[in-house]
Amino acid sequence: MNIKDNLTQIQQQITNACQLANRASDEVQLLAVSKTKSAEMVMQAYQAGQRHFGENYVQEAVDKVSQLSHLSDICWHFIGPIQSNKTRLIAENFAWVHSVDRIKIATRLNDQRSGQDTPLNICLQVNISGEQAKSGTTINELNELAAYVNNCEHLTLRGLMAIPQKQAPMSVFNDMHQLFTDLKSQYPTLDTLSMGMTNDMDSAIAAGSTMVRIGTAIFGRRD
């Protein structure tokens, strides 16, 4: 498998989807999802020009962050469900967290980030499809959570994240973009809609996503 070629293909797919949506291709950032993949594979993607990497499993991710700590411009995003006992490791090792879905987690991340020079970039995960088994705040609770994060000294509210159900209708992606637009009018730091994966990237971009999370198409099937 050639990671460099895969990245080129994905970037071309992003460009094509942006053209169809009458958007500039630089409006959509690629987040390479490297969960279960080795530091060596991350390094291959880095050498091909990729800088933003998403991880789901805290301990595995921290090991990679440590192994690749010599790469000063690599940017780590935590995108998985968050357990309370893992917030310190997340606050200390990541630049972004996409999966904040309750005030308790935001409080812990804020408190445990305090020793760092830069605030932690936060996306609020919304359970847009209303699936019981999926993480995410409800639409009704979103405004309260956004206001809370916005007032945290060591957090910066950057956007929203969603994992729509498989084969979700276009209306779900559009609903997510509307939530994003509404919040953006209240919070000037909001600039990121993290939505779209390997199978639904085109729909997400058409609806206004600014960051797509791609794993399989870059690194191959999960180990």
N, C-alpha and C positions, 0 to 999 in steps of 0.2 A: 504494500500500500504506500502511495506517495502522498504524504500530508500536504506538501507544498502544492501539488497539482489539485488536490481536493479543495484547498483554500482558494485557489484561483477560480475553480469552478463555482464555488459558493459565492464569491464576490461577483462573478458574472451573473449569477442567478439573482442576487440582490439588485444589481444594476438593471437587469431586465424587468424585474418586478417594479422598480421605481419608475422606469420609463412608462410602463403600462399605467401607473398611477399618477403620471405627470408630476413626479417628485424628483428632486436631485438625488443622485446615488449617495452623496456624502451626508444625507440626512439620516441614514440608517447605519448604525454601527454593528459590527459582527462581534458577538461574544462567543468564543470557542469553549464549549462545555467539555472539560477534561476529566470529569469524574471517572473513576476506575482506570484512568490511563496513567502511564508512568511519567515521571519527571523527564525522561528521555524524549518521550513523544511530545510533551509540552515544549521542550527545547527545540525540537524539529519545527514546530509551528512558529515558535519565536524567531528562529533563524529565517523563516519564510516571511517574516514581517508582522505576524500576529502579536498583539500586546495585551489584549483583554481576555482573561480566562475565568470560566465559571466552575465552581465546585459545589457539590451537594453534601459531602461527608466530611465532618470537621477534622477528625484526626488524620485521615488520609490527606486532606488538603494541607494541613499544617506541616506535615512531613515534606510535601512538595514545595511549599513556600520556603521552608528552611533550606532545602537542597538547591533552590534557584534564587536564593537571597542576593547573589552577586549581580543579578539582572536588575539594575536600579529602576528601569522604566516599565517593568512588568506590572500589570494591574490585576489584582485578584478580586473576584466578585463571589460572594456566598449566595447561592440561589436555592438551597434546600430548606426543608422544614427545620425550625429552630427549637431545640430543647433548652430549657432554662439553665441546665448545668453546663451548657456548651457556649454560653454567651461571651464569657471572658476570652476564650480562644478566638472567637469570631471577631470581637472588638479589637483584639491585639494584632490580628494577622491579615485582616482584609481591608480594602479601601471602600468596597461597596457591599451592601446587604440588600438583596431584592425581596426577601421573604418575611418582612416584618408585618405581623398580622394582629398584634395585640399590644396594649399599653405596657403590660408587664415586661415583655421582651424589649420594647423600646427603652424602658427605664433602665434595665440591666445593661443594655448596650451603651447607653449614654454614660452611666456611672463608670463602666469599665473601660471606656474609651478615654477617660479624662487625662491620662498620662501622655496621650499621643499629641503630636503637633497639629495634625489636621483633623477636622470633624469627619465622622463616618458618613458616607453617602448612602441615603436610605431610599429604597423603593417600598411602597406598601403593597403587599400581595392581596389582591381582591379575588374572592371566589365567585367569579363572574357567571359561572354556569350553575352555581348553587348545588354543587355535588357534596354530599355528606362526608365522603371519604377524603376530600381534598382540603388542604390548608387554605387560609385566606380569610380576611375580614369580610363581613357582609357589606353590601352597598349602604345599608342603613347606618352602619357603624363607622364608615369611612371618614366622614367629616370630623368626627371626634378624634379619631386616631391621627389624622393629618394635622389637626390643630395642636395636639400633644407633641408630636415629633417636631413640628416647627418651632416649638418653644424649648426644645432640648439644646443645651449649650454645646454639646459635643456631637450632635447629629445635624446633618443637612438634608432636608426633605428634597429629594431629586425627582421622584416620579412614582409610577404605578407599575406593578407587574401582574401578569395573569397567565394561567395555564388553562385555556379553554378546553372543553371536552373534545374528544376526537370527533372529526367531521362536524365541528360546530358550524352552524349557519353563519353567514356573513353578518347578520344582525348582532351576534354576540361580540364580534370584533368591533363593530361600529359603536355598540353600547359602551365598550371599554374606552374607546377613544373619546366618547362624549364625557365620561367621568373625568378623564384626563384633562380635557379642555376646560371643564367647569372648575376643577381644582387649580389649574394653571392661572386662571384669572384672579385667584385669591393669593397664590404663593409664587412670587417671582423666581424662586430658585428651582421651580419645577420645570424640567426640560426632557424627561426620559419616560418613554412608554416601552417597557420591556415586555414584548409580546411576539410570539412566533417562534416555532421550532422547525426541525427538518421537514415535517409533514404539512405544516400550515403556514409557512413563512410568507408565501405570496399573498394569502388573504390578510395576514397581519400587516404587511407593508401597504397593501391597498387601503387598509383602514387607518393607517397613520402611525404604525409602530416606528419607534426610533432606535430600537435595539432588538436584534433577533439572537436567540440562544441556540446554537447549532453544535451538536456533538457527533452523532452517528455519521453524518455526511463528511465530516473532517477526519475523525479518528477511527471510523469503522464501528462495528457492533460492540456493545458493552462486553467487557471481559467477564 
